[in-house]
Amino acid sequence: MARRVSKSKTIDTRTEEEQQQDRARRLRYGGPWAITALGPILVEGAHVTVAGNPAALALATLGIAGTGTALCRFLNHLDSKAKRDKDTVRLHQVNTVAVTAAVTLGTITGVDTAETAGAWALGGIGLSLANNLWSSFHKKGSEKGASKWEKLESEIGLAKHELKEAKSNGKGTVIATVEAKDGATAEDLARRIPAMAAAMKIGKGRITHVVDDDDSSMVTMRVQVADLLKEGFPWRGPSAFGASIGDVPIRTGRYEDGEDLLLNLTGQLRDPGPLSNGNVEHAIAMGVNGAGKTQGNQLIITECCTRTEVSVIVIDCSKFQQDFGHVRHGIEWPIDKKDAARRFFKILPNAIEKRTDFLAAKGMSKWEPGCGLNFLVVIGEEAADFAADNEHYQKILRTARAAGIWILTSIQRATHNNMDTDSRANSPAGLCFGLRDGADAQYCLPDEAIDAGAWPQWGNRKPGYHYAAGLGIPEERWHVTARTELASKRDQADAVSAGAAIRTPLDTVTADAFGDLYVNRTTYDAPLLPKEEGEDNTPQQAAPSPAPGAPPATPAVETAPAYSGPPDEEMDDVDEETMAAEVEELNEMLKNVLDEDPEPGQYDHLRIEDEIEPPAEDAPVLSLGGDVDDDDKLTSEQGRQELYERLDKWVREGKNSFAPRDVTDILMRLGLSDSKRWFYRERDRLIKAEVISVDESDDGFGLYDILRSPLSENNGE
């Protein structure tokens, strides 16, 4: 039986996509070699055809060159549509230009000689090898990067957002330009950033974005893939020792991309550098306990204490010596008591008025370097002690900018119960340190920083990490994490000590406006530093300058109410016999004590039954008050003068508050039927003249703060 023989057929089990990839790979690797091998035949044929006709040769040459140019532009368009990287685009351009030049020259000269054929072979082999190597190594990296973005597109819905360009700064930061297409928006991308961070396995807040102001479809996305702030940076010393505070910005730290963190406090700098000039912007420094706010404030103080034309006032009613003891000798006015802070904010509006009048007389609308006034830096540490429901604080924040005064409110949480909303609105700049809830950043940072992705929810786990907004900083850096430099207390103290030689004394306009409160302040001429090995353990003492003329007057002692006995008790259950025994025992004890008096006094010879002798003629008489002799009575004008002299004396003695009972002796001598009404009239007169003010503290009911002496100027009349 005959057996039928058939040809066996090989079955290709690969998918259509795999077959296409295989054909593309063969073309990619074999194409350059095919051009190198077959190109000379075609070029030599073209040369032979047109070599005898000069006109045809010229036209052929122009045609080949034009075709090559058009092909180059077409490939560039295809590369752009395919979102290929710059290196691939350059390779395509090099190949196109090289082939066009070789074909053009070969058509003119021919490739029939050994020289031209050798040049063609060497150039072709070199380009073929270069293309093969490029396809082998670069393709893997580009496919890996492309597949990563394509994975994000498919997994979290970024198909309508096209990655235009991505580049790294070499410091752990990748800047990518993304274009929203087909109806997509930047808000759509922002909503997917948390999912993107999870897919890329990086922390929340590491991806931020900024929308182009001129084209809302273009988004600049910033990805921080490595934390270069973890190890910290040592303090480099004052940024511009001896320069004016109005010359260059101050430096307090470094951003995560390695750039310096600079602050423009004055609003007007001669050389702002990367910052912008504008108005003074009060700031809020917010963060949980241990987040690094105080260390940041210490750096600001140290920077200011090594500049000219600036004076620093620090308010810390909780732990001034602990926080700022090492830089206290550079602080113009240290305030560490709540009552002193309250009186300072009452007198500060007077200084603002005098400073703005001075600037207006010079034709200035704001503080400028060299204007004759020191720029004032007021730092309020733990500001919840005085910023909540403080009408004076709100008014000061509204008006202080034009007077050349910058106020930093340092607080753990700037909510409405710790800081009035109006005060917060008048503090547009922010230094936001670590928070327990990242959403609380809205109380410190502008909306633009929050919308861009600023999220400081790291608590106190990263001391010194923070976001900085305002103060001349470009908006595109408001969402970039920074960290304060690491400075030891001794290094800062040494810098402040060296700055004593260049610091500008407070101007007379401001000093006179602050008045007696400023004159009687306590300052320090030495830092308070921790003891080092080998040093004396004697604590450093405060050095007041100038010292108050006398210690504060001792407040009047209030007479304790007479003892009225224990409260009534029910006596029904008390045994009468027991009570009688206890009374008898008590009498016996008292008798024994009286009989055993070891040192009888000068009146031991007196007995109850003896008559009392009349007092001697020169014996002193104790007066309990009452009618006053006509010679001792005061008129209304004399009483006012007595009151002013009494207040002036208290100011010179350092007494800063009083109660109406402290002037009762003056009221008793007034020859008026209603001395109480007279006192209230004089009180209102002095309050209007800003000589005294009502003590609004919880413990200050019925008390009045003394702001200045009524005899210094404007006595209230």
C-alpha positions as CSV (number, residue, x, y, z in Angstrom):
1,M,0.0,0.0,0.0
2,A,1.4,3.3,-1.0
3,R,2.1,5.8,1.8
4,R,1.2,9.4,1.1
5,V,4.0,11.8,1.9
6,S,3.2,15.5,2.8
7,K,5.5,18.4,3.6
8,S,5.6,19.3,7.3
9,K,4.7,23.0,8.1
10,T,6.2,24.9,11.0
11,I,3.5,26.5,13.2
12,D,4.5,29.9,14.7
13,T,3.0,30.0,18.2
14,R,3.9,33.7,18.9
15,T,1.2,36.3,19.1
16,E,0.8,38.9,16.5
17,E,2.3,41.6,18.8
18,E,5.3,39.4,19.4
19,Q,5.8,38.8,15.7
20,Q,5.6,42.6,15.0
21,Q,8.1,43.3,17.8
22,D,10.4,40.7,16.2
23,R,10.1,42.3,12.8
24,A,10.8,45.7,14.3
25,R,13.9,44.4,16.1
26,R,15.2,42.9,12.8
27,L,14.6,46.2,11.0
28,R,16.2,48.2,13.8
29,Y,19.4,46.1,13.9
30,G,19.6,45.1,10.2
31,G,18.5,48.4,8.6
32,P,21.8,50.3,9.1
33,W,23.8,47.4,7.6
34,A,21.5,47.2,4.6
35,I,22.0,50.9,3.9
36,T,25.8,50.5,4.3
37,A,25.8,47.5,1.9
38,L,23.3,48.5,-0.8
39,G,23.6,52.2,-0.6
40,P,26.7,52.5,-2.9
41,I,24.9,50.6,-5.7
42,L,22.1,53.1,-5.8
43,V,24.3,56.1,-5.3
44,E,26.7,55.1,-8.0
45,G,23.7,54.5,-10.4
46,A,22.5,58.0,-9.7
47,H,26.0,59.4,-10.3
48,V,26.3,57.6,-13.7
49,T,22.9,58.8,-14.7
50,V,23.5,62.5,-14.1
51,A,27.2,62.8,-14.4
52,G,27.2,63.8,-18.0
53,N,24.6,66.6,-17.6
54,P,25.7,69.4,-15.3
55,A,22.2,70.8,-15.1
56,A,20.7,67.4,-14.1
57,L,23.5,66.9,-11.6
58,A,22.7,70.2,-9.9
59,L,19.0,69.5,-9.8
60,A,19.6,66.0,-8.4
61,T,21.9,67.4,-5.7
62,L,19.3,70.0,-4.7
63,G,16.6,67.4,-4.7
64,I,18.6,65.0,-2.5
65,A,19.4,67.7,0.0
66,G,15.9,69.0,0.1
67,T,14.5,65.4,0.6
68,G,17.0,64.9,3.4
69,T,15.9,68.2,5.1
70,A,12.2,67.2,4.8
71,L,12.9,63.7,6.1
72,C,14.7,65.3,9.1
73,R,11.8,67.5,10.0
74,F,9.3,64.6,9.5
75,L,11.3,62.4,11.9
76,N,11.4,65.2,14.5
77,H,7.6,65.5,14.3
78,L,7.2,61.7,14.7
79,D,9.6,61.7,17.7
80,S,7.6,64.5,19.3
81,K,4.3,62.7,18.8
82,A,5.9,59.5,20.2
83,K,7.2,61.4,23.3
84,R,10.8,60.1,22.7
85,D,13.6,61.4,24.9
86,K,16.1,64.0,23.7
87,D,18.9,61.5,23.2
88,T,16.8,59.4,20.8
89,V,15.8,62.5,18.9
90,R,19.5,63.5,18.5
91,L,20.4,60.0,17.2
92,H,17.7,60.2,14.6
93,Q,18.9,63.6,13.5
94,V,22.5,62.5,13.3
95,N,21.5,59.4,11.1
96,T,19.4,61.5,8.8
97,V,22.0,64.2,8.3
98,A,24.8,61.6,7.8
99,V,22.9,59.6,5.2
100,T,21.8,62.8,3.3
101,A,25.3,64.1,3.2
102,A,26.8,60.7,2.0
103,V,24.2,60.3,-0.7
104,T,24.6,63.9,-1.9
105,L,28.4,63.7,-2.1
106,G,28.3,60.2,-3.6
107,T,25.9,61.4,-6.4
108,I,28.3,64.2,-7.2
109,T,31.7,62.3,-7.0
110,G,30.6,58.7,-7.3
111,V,31.7,55.8,-5.2
112,D,33.7,53.9,-7.9
113,T,37.1,54.8,-6.6
114,A,38.9,53.2,-3.7
115,E,38.9,56.4,-1.7
116,T,35.2,57.1,-2.0
117,A,34.2,53.4,-1.5
118,G,36.5,53.2,1.6
119,A,35.0,56.4,3.1
120,W,31.5,55.0,2.5
121,A,32.4,51.7,4.1
122,L,34.1,53.2,7.2
123,G,31.3,55.7,7.8
124,G,28.6,53.1,7.3
125,I,30.1,50.5,9.5
126,G,30.7,53.1,12.3
127,L,27.1,54.4,12.2
128,S,25.7,50.8,12.0
129,L,27.7,49.7,15.1
130,A,26.6,52.9,17.0
131,N,23.0,52.3,16.1
132,N,23.2,48.7,17.2
133,L,24.8,49.5,20.5
134,W,22.3,52.3,21.1
135,S,19.4,49.9,20.4
136,S,20.8,47.4,22.9
137,F,21.5,49.6,25.9
138,H,19.6,52.8,25.7
139,K,16.3,51.1,24.7
140,K,16.2,49.2,28.0
141,G,16.4,52.4,30.1
142,S,13.9,54.3,27.9
143,E,11.4,51.5,27.9
144,K,11.7,51.2,31.6
145,G,11.0,54.9,32.1
146,A,8.2,54.9,29.6
147,S,6.6,51.8,31.0
148,K,6.7,53.5,34.5
149,W,4.7,56.5,33.3
150,E,2.4,54.2,31.2
151,K,1.8,52.1,34.3
152,L,0.7,55.2,36.1
153,E,-1.5,56.2,33.2
154,S,-3.3,52.9,33.3
155,E,-3.4,52.3,37.0
156,I,-4.4,55.7,38.4
157,G,-6.0,57.3,35.4
158,L,-3.4,59.6,33.9
159,A,-4.2,58.7,30.3
160,K,-5.2,62.3,29.6
161,H,-2.1,63.8,31.1
162,E,0.9,63.7,28.8
163,L,4.4,63.7,30.2
164,K,6.3,66.3,28.1
165,E,9.6,66.4,29.8
166,A,11.3,65.0,33.0
167,K,14.7,65.9,34.3
168,S,16.6,65.4,37.5
169,N,18.8,68.0,39.3
170,G,21.1,65.4,40.6
171,K,20.1,66.1,44.2
172,G,17.2,63.8,44.6
173,T,14.6,66.0,42.8
174,V,12.8,65.3,39.5
175,I,11.1,68.1,37.7
176,A,8.5,67.0,35.2
177,T,6.3,69.0,32.8
178,V,2.8,67.5,32.3
179,E,0.2,68.7,29.8
180,A,-3.5,68.1,30.4
181,K,-5.3,67.1,27.2
182,D,-8.7,66.1,26.0
183,G,-10.6,68.1,28.6
184,A,-8.5,67.1,31.6
185,T,-7.4,69.7,34.1
186,A,-4.7,70.3,36.6
187,E,-7.1,69.6,39.4
188,D,-7.6,66.1,38.0
189,L,-3.9,65.6,38.3
190,A,-3.8,67.0,41.8
191,R,-6.5,64.6,43.0
192,R,-4.4,61.7,41.8
193,I,-1.2,62.8,43.5
194,P,-1.7,60.7,46.6
195,A,-2.3,57.6,44.5
196,M,0.8,58.5,42.4
197,A,2.9,58.8,45.6
198,A,1.7,55.4,46.7
199,A,2.4,53.8,43.3
200,M,5.9,55.4,43.4
201,K,6.4,54.3,47.0
202,I,7.3,57.8,48.4
203,G,5.8,59.7,51.2
204,K,2.9,62.1,51.1
205,G,4.0,65.7,50.4
206,R,7.0,64.5,48.3
207,I,5.0,65.2,45.1
208,T,3.9,68.8,44.6
209,H,2.7,70.7,41.5
210,V,2.4,74.2,40.2
211,V,0.0,75.3,37.4
212,D,1.3,77.7,34.7
213,D,-0.3,81.1,35.2
214,D,-0.5,81.6,31.4
215,D,-1.5,78.1,30.4
216,S,-3.7,76.2,32.8
217,S,-3.1,72.9,30.9
218,M,0.6,73.0,31.7
219,V,1.6,71.6,35.1
220,T,5.1,71.5,36.6
221,M,5.3,68.5,38.9
222,R,8.0,68.2,41.4
223,V,9.0,64.8,42.8
224,Q,11.4,64.5,45.8
225,V,12.6,60.9,45.6
226,A,15.3,61.2,48.3
227,D,15.5,63.1,51.6
228,L,18.7,65.0,51.5
229,L,17.8,67.0,54.6
230,K,17.9,63.9,56.9
231,E,21.5,64.5,58.1
232,G,21.1,68.2,58.4
233,F,23.5,71.0,57.6
234,P,25.9,72.7,60.0
235,W,25.4,76.4,60.5
236,R,27.7,78.4,58.2
237,G,27.7,81.5,60.4
238,P,26.1,84.9,59.7
239,S,25.2,85.4,56.1
240,A,26.4,89.0,55.8
241,F,28.2,90.1,59.0
242,G,28.2,93.9,59.3
243,A,25.9,94.5,56.4
244,S,22.7,96.5,56.8
245,I,19.5,94.5,57.3
246,G,18.3,96.4,54.2
247,D,21.2,95.2,52.0
248,V,20.7,91.5,51.5
249,P,18.3,88.8,52.7
250,I,19.0,86.8,55.9
251,R,19.8,83.1,55.6
252,T,18.2,80.5,58.0
253,G,18.5,77.1,56.3
254,R,18.5,75.1,53.1
255,Y,15.9,73.6,50.8
256,E,15.8,69.9,50.0
257,D,17.2,70.6,46.5
258,G,20.3,72.3,48.1
259,E,19.3,75.9,47.5
260,D,19.6,78.4,50.4
261,L,16.5,79.5,52.3
262,L,16.5,83.3,52.3
263,L,14.1,85.7,53.9
264,N,13.3,89.3,53.1
265,L,12.2,90.8,56.4
266,T,12.3,94.5,55.4
267,G,10.4,94.2,52.1
268,Q,13.0,96.6,50.5
269,L,16.5,95.3,49.9
270,R,19.3,96.9,48.0
271,D,20.2,93.4,46.6
272,P,17.3,91.0,47.0
273,G,19.0,88.2,45.0
274,P,16.5,85.5,44.1
275,L,13.8,87.1,46.3
276,S,11.5,89.9,45.4
277,N,11.0,93.3,47.0
278,G,7.6,94.5,48.3
279,N,5.9,95.3,51.5
280,V,6.8,94.1,55.0
281,E,4.9,90.8,55.6
282,H,4.3,89.8,59.2
283,A,4.7,86.0,59.6
284,I,3.4,83.1,61.7
285,A,5.8,80.4,62.8
286,M,3.6,77.4,63.6
287,G,4.5,73.9,64.7
288,V,4.0,71.4,67.5
289,N,6.3,71.4,70.6
290,G,9.7,70.1,69.5
291,A,9.2,70.8,65.8
292,G,12.0,73.4,65.7
293,K,10.3,76.8,65.8
294,T,12.5,78.2,68.5
295,Q,15.7,77.1,66.8
296,G,14.5,78.9,63.7
297,N,13.7,82.0,65.7
298,Q,17.2,81.8,67.3
299,L,18.8,81.9,63.8
300,I,16.7,84.9,62.8
301,I,17.8,86.7,66.0
302,T,21.4,85.9,65.4
303,E,21.2,87.1,61.8
304,C,19.7,90.4,62.9
305,C,22.2,90.8,65.7
306,T,25.1,90.7,63.2
307,R,23.6,93.4,61.0
308,T,23.3,97.1,61.2
309,E,20.1,99.3,61.1
310,V,18.0,96.7,63.0
311,S,16.9,96.2,66.6
312,V,15.4,93.0,68.0
313,I,12.6,92.8,70.6
314,V,11.8,89.3,71.9
315,I,8.7,88.5,73.9
316,D,8.8,85.1,75.7
317,C,6.6,84.9,78.8
318,S,7.2,81.2,79.3
319,K,10.9,80.4,79.3
320,F,12.9,83.3,77.9
321,Q,16.2,82.4,79.5
322,Q,15.9,78.8,78.3
323,D,15.0,79.7,74.8
324,F,17.1,82.8,74.2
325,G,19.5,83.1,77.0
326,H,22.5,82.5,74.8
327,V,21.6,85.4,72.5
328,R,20.0,87.7,75.1
329,H,23.0,90.1,75.0
330,G,22.0,91.1,71.5
331,I,18.3,91.7,72.1
332,E,17.4,95.3,72.4
333,W,14.4,94.8,74.6
334,P,13.8,91.3,76.2
335,I,10.3,90.9,77.6
336,D,9.7,87.8,79.8
337,K,6.6,88.7,81.8
338,K,3.0,88.8,80.8
339,D,2.3,92.2,82.4
340,A,5.4,93.7,80.7
341,A,4.2,92.3,77.3
342,R,0.8,93.7,77.8
343,R,2.2,97.2,78.6
344,F,4.6,96.9,75.6
345,F,1.7,96.3,73.1
346,K,-0.1,99.3,74.6
347,I,2.8,101.6,74.1
348,L,3.8,100.2,70.7
349,P,1.1,102.1,68.8
350,N,2.7,105.4,70.0
351,A,6.0,104.3,68.6
352,I,4.3,103.3,65.3
353,E,2.7,106.8,65.0
354,K,6.0,108.6,65.8
355,R,7.9,106.4,63.3
356,T,5.4,106.9,60.5
357,D,5.4,110.7,61.1
358,F,9.1,110.7,60.8
359,L,9.1,108.7,57.5
360,A,6.3,110.9,56.1
361,A,8.3,114.0,56.9
362,K,11.0,112.6,54.7
363,G,8.5,111.8,51.9
364,M,8.7,108.0,52.4
365,S,5.7,105.7,52.4
366,K,7.7,102.8,53.9
367,W,10.9,102.0,55.7
368,E,14.0,102.1,53.5
369,P,17.7,101.4,54.3
370,G,19.4,104.6,55.5
371,C,16.2,106.4,56.4
372,G,17.4,107.2,60.0
373,L,15.3,104.6,61.8
374,N,16.3,101.1,62.9
375,F,14.2,98.4,61.4
376,L,12.3,96.7,64.3
377,V,12.1,92.9,64.5
378,V,9.6,91.8,67.1
379,I,9.5,88.0,67.8
380,G,6.7,86.8,70.0
381,E,7.4,83.3,71.3
382,E,4.5,81.2,72.6
383,A,2.3,84.0,71.4
384,A,-0.9,82.4,72.7
385,D,0.0,84.0,76.0
386,F,-0.8,87.5,74.5
387,A,-2.2,87.2,71.0
388,A,-5.6,85.8,71.8
389,D,-8.3,88.4,72.0
390,N,-5.8,91.3,72.1
391,E,-7.2,94.4,70.5
392,H,-3.9,96.1,70.6
393,Y,-2.2,93.2,68.8
394,Q,-4.7,93.3,66.0
395,K,-4.3,97.0,65.5
396,I,-0.5,96.8,65.6
397,L,-0.4,94.2,62.9
398,R,-2.5,96.4,60.7
399,T,-0.3,99.5,61.0
400,A,3.2,98.3,61.9
401,R,4.3,97.5,58.3
402,A,4.4,101.1,57.2
403,A,6.5,102.0,60.2
404,G,9.3,99.5,59.5
405,I,8.3,96.9,62.0
406,W,8.2,93.2,61.3
407,I,6.4,90.9,63.7
408,L,6.8,87.1,63.9
409,T,4.1,85.3,65.9
410,S,5.4,82.0,67.0
411,I,2.6,79.6,68.1
412,Q,1.9,75.9,68.3
413,R,-1.5,76.2,66.6
414,A,-2.9,79.4,65.2
415,T,-6.6,78.6,65.6
416,H,-9.1,81.3,66.6
417,N,-8.9,80.5,70.3
418,N,-5.1,81.1,70.3
419,M,-4.9,83.9,67.7
420,D,-7.6,86.2,66.5
421,T,-8.6,85.6,62.9
422,D,-8.0,89.3,62.1
423,S,-4.5,89.0,63.5
424,R,-3.9,85.9,61.4
425,A,-5.2,87.6,58.3
426,N,-2.7,90.4,58.8
427,S,0.2,87.9,59.0
428,P,0.3,86.7,55.3
429,A,3.8,85.0,55.5
430,G,4.3,81.7,57.1
431,L,7.0,79.4,58.5
432,C,5.2,76.1,59.0
433,F,7.0,73.4,60.9
434,G,5.8,69.9,61.8
435,L,2.2,69.5,62.7
436,R,0.2,66.6,64.0
437,D,-2.5,67.2,61.4
438,G,-1.3,68.4,58.0
439,A,-4.6,70.1,57.4
440,D,-3.7,72.7,60.1
441,A,-1.2,74.2,57.7
442,Q,-4.1,76.3,56.4
443,Y,-3.7,78.5,59.6
444,C,-0.1,79.4,58.6
445,L,0.5,78.9,54.9
446,P,-1.2,80.6,51.9
447,D,-3.7,78.7,49.9
448,E,-1.3,78.5,47.0
449,A,1.2,76.4,49.0
450,I,-1.6,74.1,50.3
451,D,-3.0,73.6,46.8
452,A,0.5,72.8,45.5
453,G,0.8,69.9,47.9
454,A,2.6,71.3,51.0
455,W,1.8,68.8,53.8
456,P,3.9,69.2,57.0
457,Q,2.3,66.2,58.9
458,W,5.5,64.9,60.5
459,G,5.0,66.3,64.0
460,N,8.2,66.6,65.9
461,R,9.9,63.6,64.2
462,K,11.8,66.0,61.9
463,P,13.0,69.0,63.9
464,G,13.7,72.0,61.8
465,Y,11.8,70.8,58.7
466,H,9.4,73.4,57.5
467,Y,7.8,75.2,54.6
468,A,8.4,79.0,54.1
469,A,6.0,81.2,52.2
470,G,5.9,85.0,51.6
471,L,8.8,87.2,52.7
472,G,9.9,87.7,49.1
473,I,10.2,83.9,48.4
474,P,9.1,83.0,44.8
475,E,5.7,81.2,44.9
476,E,7.1,78.1,43.1
477,R,9.2,77.4,46.3
478,W,6.4,77.8,48.9
479,H,5.8,74.1,48.7
480,V,9.5,73.0,48.8
481,T,10.6,71.5,52.1
482,A,13.4,73.3,53.9
483,R,15.4,72.7,57.1
484,T,17.0,75.2,59.4
485,E,20.8,74.9,59.8
486,L,22.2,73.2,62.9
487,A,23.8,75.9,65.1
488,S,25.1,75.4,68.6
489,K,24.2,77.9,71.3
490,R,27.9,78.8,71.9
491,D,28.5,79.5,68.2
492,Q,25.4,81.8,68.1
493,A,26.5,83.5,71.3
494,D,29.9,84.2,69.9
495,A,28.4,85.6,66.7
496,V,26.1,87.9,68.7
497,S,29.0,89.0,70.9
498,A,31.1,89.9,67.9
499,G,28.1,91.8,66.5
500,A,28.2,94.2,69.4
501,A,30.9,96.2,67.6
502,I,28.7,96.9,64.6
503,R,25.1,96.9,65.9
504,T,23.3,100.2,65.5
505,P,21.8,101.7,68.7
506,L,18.1,102.2,68.7
507,D,17.1,105.5,67.1
508,T,16.0,108.3,69.4
509,V,12.6,108.6,67.7
510,T,11.6,105.1,68.7
511,A,13.3,105.2,72.1
512,D,11.5,108.4,73.0
513,A,8.2,107.0,71.8
514,F,8.7,103.9,74.0
515,G,9.4,106.3,76.9
516,D,9.9,105.1,80.5
517,L,9.1,101.5,79.8
518,Y,12.1,101.4,77.5
519,V,14.3,103.3,79.8
520,N,13.5,101.0,82.7
521,R,13.9,97.8,80.8
522,T,16.4,95.1,81.8
523,T,19.0,94.1,79.2
524,Y,22.0,91.8,79.3
525,D,25.7,92.2,78.4
526,A,26.6,88.5,78.6
527,P,25.1,85.3,77.2
528,L,23.6,82.5,79.4
529,L,25.4,79.3,78.3
530,P,25.5,75.8,79.6
531,K,28.6,75.0,81.7
532,E,31.4,73.2,79.9
533,E,34.0,71.0,81.4
534,G,36.6,73.1,83.4
535,E,34.3,76.2,83.6
536,D,33.2,77.8,86.9
537,N,29.8,76.5,87.9
538,T,28.7,80.0,89.0
539,P,25.6,81.0,87.0
540,Q,25.9,84.1,84.9
541,Q,24.0,87.0,86.3
542,A,21.8,89.5,84.4
543,A,23.4,92.8,83.8
544,P,20.7,95.5,83.7
545,S,21.4,98.5,81.5
546,P,20.1,100.9,82.4
547,A,19.1,99.7,85.8
548,P,15.9,101.0,87.4
549,G,16.5,103.9,89.9
550,A,15.0,102.0,92.8
551,P,13.3,98.7,93.5
552,P,9.6,98.7,92.8
553,A,7.5,100.1,95.5
554,T,6.0,97.5,97.9
555,P,2.3,97.2,97.2
556,A,0.0,98.1,100.0
557,V,-0.8,95.2,102.3
558,E,-4.4,94.4,102.5
559,T,-5.8,93.8,106.0
560,A,-7.0,90.3,106.5
561,P,-10.6,90.0,107.6
562,A,-11.1,89.3,111.3
563,Y,-11.5,85.6,112.3
564,S,-15.1,84.9,112.9
565,G,-14.7,81.4,114.2
566,P,-15.5,78.1,112.7
567,P,-18.7,77.6,110.9
568,D,-21.7,76.7,112.9
569,E,-22.0,73.0,113.7
570,E,-24.6,70.8,115.0
571,M,-24.0,70.4,118.8
572,D,-26.7,67.9,119.6
573,D,-24.3,64.9,119.4
574,V,-21.6,66.5,121.6
575,D,-21.3,65.0,125.1
576,E,-21.5,67.8,127.8
577,E,-19.2,66.0,130.2
578,T,-16.6,65.5,127.6
579,M,-16.7,69.2,126.6
580,A,-16.4,70.3,130.3
581,A,-13.3,68.1,130.7
582,E,-11.7,69.5,127.6
583,V,-12.3,73.1,128.7
584,E,-10.8,72.4,132.1
585,E,-7.8,70.8,130.6
586,L,-7.2,73.8,128.3
587,N,-7.4,76.2,131.2
588,E,-4.8,74.2,133.1
589,M,-2.5,74.3,130.1
590,L,-2.8,78.1,129.7
591,K,-2.1,78.6,133.4
592,N,1.0,76.5,133.2
593,V,2.2,78.6,130.2
594,L,1.6,81.9,131.9
595,D,3.3,80.8,135.1
596,E,6.4,79.6,133.3
597,D,7.2,82.9,131.4
598,P,11.0,82.9,131.4
599,E,11.5,86.5,130.2
600,P,8.9,88.9,131.6
601,G,8.5,91.9,129.4
602,Q,8.6,95.6,130.3
603,Y,4.9,95.6,131.2
604,D,5.0,92.6,133.6
605,H,4.7,95.0,136.6
606,L,1.2,96.0,135.5
607,R,-1.9,94.5,137.0
608,I,-5.4,94.7,135.8
609,E,-6.6,96.5,138.9
610,D,-4.0,99.3,138.4
611,E,-5.0,102.7,136.9
612,I,-3.5,103.7,133.5
613,E,-1.3,106.7,133.6
614,P,-2.0,109.6,131.2
615,P,0.3,109.8,128.2
616,A,3.2,112.3,128.2
617,E,2.8,115.6,126.4
618,D,5.4,114.6,123.7
619,A,3.9,111.2,123.0
620,P,3.0,110.4,119.4
621,V,-0.6,110.4,118.4
622,L,-2.0,107.9,116.0
623,S,-4.5,109.4,113.6
624,L,-7.1,107.1,111.9
625,G,-8.2,109.7,109.3
626,G,-11.2,111.8,109.1
627,D,-11.4,115.6,108.8
628,V,-8.4,117.4,107.3
629,D,-7.2,120.7,108.4
630,D,-7.9,123.6,106.1
631,D,-4.2,124.2,105.6
632,D,-3.7,120.6,104.3
633,K,-6.6,120.6,101.9
634,L,-5.8,120.6,98.2
635,T,-7.6,122.3,95.3
636,S,-8.5,120.3,92.2
637,E,-5.4,121.6,90.4
638,Q,-3.1,120.9,93.4
639,G,-4.6,117.4,93.6
640,R,-3.9,116.8,89.9
641,Q,-0.3,117.9,90.4
642,E,0.1,115.6,93.4
643,L,-1.3,112.7,91.4
644,Y,1.1,113.4,88.5
645,E,4.1,113.6,90.8
646,R,3.0,110.3,92.5
647,L,2.8,108.6,89.1
648,D,6.2,110.1,88.1
649,K,7.8,108.8,91.3
650,W,6.4,105.3,90.7
651,V,7.7,105.2,87.1
652,R,11.2,106.2,88.3
653,E,11.0,103.5,91.0
654,G,10.0,100.9,88.5
655,K,6.4,100.5,89.7
656,N,4.3,99.7,86.6
657,S,0.8,99.4,88.0
658,F,-1.4,100.8,90.8
659,A,-4.8,100.5,92.4
660,P,-7.1,103.5,93.4
661,R,-6.4,102.7,97.0
662,D,-2.8,103.7,96.4
663,V,-3.8,107.3,96.0
664,T,-6.5,107.4,98.8
665,D,-4.4,109.9,100.8
666,I,-4.6,112.4,98.0
667,L,-8.3,112.0,97.6
668,M,-8.8,112.5,101.4
669,R,-7.0,115.9,101.2
670,L,-9.1,117.2,98.4
671,G,-11.5,120.0,99.4
672,L,-14.2,118.6,97.2
673,S,-17.6,117.1,98.1
674,D,-17.2,114.2,95.6
675,S,-13.5,113.2,95.4
676,K,-14.5,109.9,93.8
677,R,-15.9,111.6,90.7
678,W,-12.8,113.8,90.6
679,F,-10.6,110.6,90.5
680,Y,-12.6,109.1,87.6
681,R,-12.3,112.4,85.6
682,E,-8.5,112.4,86.1
683,R,-8.3,108.7,85.3
684,D,-10.1,109.2,82.0
685,R,-7.8,112.1,81.2
686,L,-4.7,110.0,81.8
687,I,-6.1,107.1,79.8
688,K,-6.8,109.4,76.8
689,A,-3.3,110.8,77.1
690,E,-1.9,107.2,77.1
691,V,-0.2,107.7,80.4
692,I,-2.1,104.9,82.1
693,S,-4.4,102.1,80.8
694,V,-6.8,99.6,82.3
695,D,-5.3,96.3,83.2
696,E,-7.3,93.8,81.1
697,S,-5.6,90.7,82.5
698,D,-7.6,88.1,84.5
699,D,-5.9,89.1,87.7
700,G,-5.9,92.8,87.0
701,F,-9.5,93.8,87.9
702,G,-9.4,97.4,89.4
703,L,-5.8,97.9,88.5
704,Y,-4.2,100.4,86.0
705,D,-1.0,100.0,84.0
706,I,1.5,102.9,84.1
707,L,2.8,103.4,80.6
708,R,4.9,106.6,81.1
709,S,5.4,109.5,83.4
710,P,2.7,112.3,83.0
711,L,5.5,114.8,83.7
712,S,7.7,113.7,80.8
713,E,5.5,115.3,78.1
714,N,1.8,115.8,77.3
715,N,0.6,115.6,80.9
716,G,-3.0,114.9,79.8
717,E,-4.3,118.4,80.0
